[in-house]
């Protein structure tokens, strides 16, 4: 499947992209989106972080081959002795794309938790962070979930994509909680970056 470049510009303004996959089933498509990034933005350097739950659904070996870097597992126990992975993850990228972002991940991020290297990095990074929520059935109706999403939407430097209708693997029903395509999330981030460069308010 060929996905067009939604940004419409050759240079999106980002040079180092950190792609994050969390434990929603749609993370299984991350190799496709990694390859899409390579083809659409070949000048960008890419690194990938997977949560422990994401690694149940996708091969780290496949993604590592596609992005040209070792996949990082979001776990303090996987860090090399004497290293500070949260510092590196905060300083290295100028764009972070969380795709998909589970309800659990969104809640922890919105609450300011820093109990993993990635979350600690996201609470302190200067990079633009794009988030594509992937929610379970009817989670959109939860006031708690909506409050967390509103918190992230109001946070400077964070872009939260809308959800899209998707068929639930559990219920077989079409629900409004699926993650947008990574191409759309990228386009939203490029737009937010361009507005910032022009001095416009988000």
C-alpha positions in Angstrom: 0.0 0.0 0.0 1.4 3.4 -1.0 0.7 6.2 1.4 1.0 9.8 0.0 3.1 12.4 1.8 0.4 14.5 3.6 2.7 17.4 4.4 3.1 18.6 0.9 6.6 19.9 1.5 10.0 18.4 0.9 11.5 19.6 4.1 9.3 19.2 7.2 11.9 20.8 9.5 12.8 17.7 11.6 16.1 15.9 11.4 15.9 13.3 14.2 12.7 11.4 14.8 12.0 9.1 17.7 9.2 6.7 16.9 7.5 5.1 19.9 5.2 2.1 19.8 3.0 1.1 22.8 1.0 -2.0 23.4 -2.0 -1.6 21.2 -2.6 -4.2 18.5 -2.0 -1.7 15.7 1.6 -1.4 16.7 1.9 -4.5 14.5 2.0 -2.1 11.6 5.0 -0.2 12.9 7.4 -1.9 10.4 5.2 -0.5 7.6 5.3 3.0 9.0 9.0 2.8 9.7 9.5 2.0 6.0 7.1 4.8 5.0 9.2 7.3 7.0 12.3 6.0 5.3 10.8 6.4 1.8 9.1 9.8 2.5 11.8 11.5 4.6 15.1 9.7 3.8 17.2 12.5 5.2 15.8 12.0 8.7 17.6 9.8 11.2 15.2 7.5 13.0 15.2 5.6 16.3 12.5 3.5 17.7 11.4 2.8 21.3 9.0 -0.1 22.1 7.3 -0.6 25.4 7.3 -4.1 26.9 3.7 -4.7 25.9 4.4 -3.5 22.4 7.0 -6.2 21.9 4.2 -8.8 22.2 2.8 -7.6 18.8 5.8 -6.5 16.7 9.3 -7.7 15.9 12.0 -5.5 17.2 14.4 -7.2 14.8 12.3 -6.2 11.8 12.1 -2.5 12.9 15.8 -2.4 13.8 16.7 -3.5 10.3 14.4 -0.9 8.7 15.4 2.0 10.9 19.1 1.2 10.9 19.4 1.4 14.7 18.9 -0.9 17.6 15.4 -0.8 19.0 15.2 0.6 22.5 13.0 -1.2 25.1 11.3 1.2 27.5 12.6 -0.4 30.7 15.2 0.7 33.2 16.4 -2.8 33.5 17.5 -2.9 29.8 19.8 0.1 30.2 23.5 -0.4 30.0 25.3 0.1 33.3 26.5 3.6 33.8 24.1 5.0 31.2 21.2 7.5 31.5 18.8 6.5 28.7 16.2 9.1 29.7 18.7 11.9 29.2 19.6 10.5 25.8 16.0 10.0 24.8 15.1 13.6 25.8 18.1 15.3 24.1 18.4 13.3 20.9 15.2 13.9 18.9 13.6 17.1 17.6 10.4 15.1 17.0 8.8 12.3 18.9 5.9 10.3 17.4 3.9 8.0 19.7 2.0 5.7 17.4 -0.1 4.0 18.7 -0.6 5.5 22.2 -2.6 3.2 24.5 -5.0 4.6 27.2 -2.6 3.4 29.9 0.3 5.3 28.2 -1.7 8.5 27.7 -2.9 8.5 31.3 0.7 8.1 32.7 2.0 10.8 30.3 -0.8 13.2 31.2 -0.3 12.7 34.9 3.5 13.5 34.7 4.7 10.1 35.6 8.3 9.3 34.9 8.6 5.6 35.9 10.2 4.5 32.6 13.1 6.0 30.6 10.7 7.2 27.8 8.2 8.8 30.1 11.0 10.5 32.0 12.3 11.8 28.8 9.0 13.0 27.5 8.4 15.0 30.7 11.6 17.0 30.0 12.3 17.0 26.3 12.3 20.1 24.1 11.2 18.1 21.1 7.8 18.3 19.6 5.7 15.3 20.7 3.0 13.9 18.5 0.6 11.4 20.0 -1.9 9.2 18.2 -4.4 7.7 20.8 -5.6 4.1 20.3 -8.5 3.6 22.7 -10.5 0.6 23.7 -14.3 0.5 23.0 -16.3 3.3 24.7 -13.2 4.8 26.4 -14.1 8.0 24.6 -17.1 8.3 27.0 -14.9 8.2 30.1 -14.5 11.7 31.7 -11.2 10.5 33.1 -9.8 9.7 29.6 -11.2 12.9 28.2 -9.5 14.9 31.1 -6.2 13.2 30.3 -6.5 14.0 26.6 -7.5 17.6 27.4 -4.4 17.9 29.6 -2.1 16.7 26.8 -3.8 19.0 24.2 -3.2 22.0 26.4 0.5 21.1 27.0 2.9 23.2 25.0 4.9 21.2 22.5 2.4 18.3 22.4 0.2 17.5 19.4 -2.7 15.0 20.1 -4.3 13.5 16.9 -8.0 12.8 16.8 -9.1 9.2 16.9 -10.7 7.5 13.8 -13.3 4.8 13.4 -11.8 1.3 13.5 -13.1 -2.2 13.9 -12.3 -3.5 17.4 -10.4 -6.8 17.3 -12.3 -7.8 20.5 -15.9 -6.9 19.7 -15.9 -6.9 16.0 -17.8 -3.6 16.2 -16.7 -0.3 14.5 -15.7 2.1 17.2 -14.4 5.6 17.2 -11.1 5.0 19.0 -8.5 4.0 16.4 -5.2 5.6 15.9 -4.9 7.9 12.8 -2.3 6.8 10.2 1.2 7.8 11.1 1.3 9.9 7.9 -1.6 12.0 9.3 0.1 12.4 12.7 3.3 13.5 10.9 1.3 16.0 8.9 -0.2 17.5 12.1 3.2 17.8 13.7 4.6 19.5 10.6 1.7 22.0 10.7 2.3 22.7 14.4 6.0 23.2 13.8 5.3 25.6 10.9 2.9 27.6 13.0 5.5 27.8 15.8 8.1 29.1 13.3 5.7 31.8 12.2 5.0 32.8 15.8 1.4 31.7 15.7 -0.4 30.4 18.8 -1.3 26.7 18.8 
